[in-house]
Amino acid sequence: MKDTIKIGDTVCVNFHAAKYTLCSEAEVLYIPLSQGDAWHFRDLHSGEIHYVSEGCTVTLIQNKPTAQ
């Protein structure tokens, strides 16, 4: 397993303090680059796009295939 999350990876998005799972499976569309920036996810079950700028836990559940 790789040690970083990249655009295209499949992840689970949780808000542990609220005990809420936003997406059990989501594709990473954008990774925040600076403070105030937001994650962009596509829920793989509903197709909804989510922009998350508050603290959440993003867990890698599938790696994007890499060219060799």
C-alpha positions in Angstrom: 0.0 0.0 0.0 1.3 3.4 -0.8 1.7 6.1 1.8 -0.2 9.0 0.2 -3.7 9.7 -1.1 -3.8 10.9 -4.7 -6.5 12.2 -7.0 -8.5 9.2 -8.3 -8.1 7.1 -5.2 -11.1 5.6 -3.5 -11.5 6.7 0.1 -13.9 6.6 3.1 -14.7 10.1 4.6 -15.6 10.3 8.3 -16.3 13.0 10.8 -15.3 11.0 14.0 -16.2 13.7 16.5 -19.8 13.8 15.1 -19.8 10.0 14.6 -20.9 10.5 11.0 -19.7 8.9 7.7 -20.1 11.3 4.8 -19.1 8.7 2.2 -18.3 5.0 2.6 -16.7 5.0 -0.8 -15.7 8.2 -2.6 -13.3 9.2 -5.4 -10.9 11.9 -4.6 -11.3 14.7 -7.2 -9.1 17.4 -5.5 -6.7 17.5 -2.5 -6.4 20.7 -0.5 -3.2 22.6 -1.0 -3.4 25.2 1.7 -5.3 26.3 4.8 -8.9 27.2 3.9 -8.9 24.9 0.9 -11.3 22.0 0.6 -11.2 18.3 -0.4 -13.5 17.5 -3.3 -15.0 14.0 -3.4 -17.5 12.1 -5.6 -19.7 9.7 -3.7 -19.4 6.4 -5.7 -22.9 5.3 -4.5 -25.0 8.4 -5.2 -22.8 10.4 -7.6 -23.0 13.5 -5.4 -20.0 15.8 -5.2 -18.9 17.0 -1.8 -16.6 19.9 -0.9 -15.1 19.4 2.6 -13.2 22.2 4.2 -13.5 21.2 7.9 -11.6 18.5 9.7 -12.4 15.0 8.6 -10.7 11.6 8.5 -10.0 10.4 4.9 -9.1 6.7 4.8 -7.6 5.2 1.7 -9.5 2.0 0.8 -8.3 1.5 -2.8 -5.2 2.6 -4.7 -5.3 4.1 -8.1 -3.4 1.8 -10.5 0.0 3.2 -11.3 1.8 2.7 -14.7 4.9 0.6 -14.5 
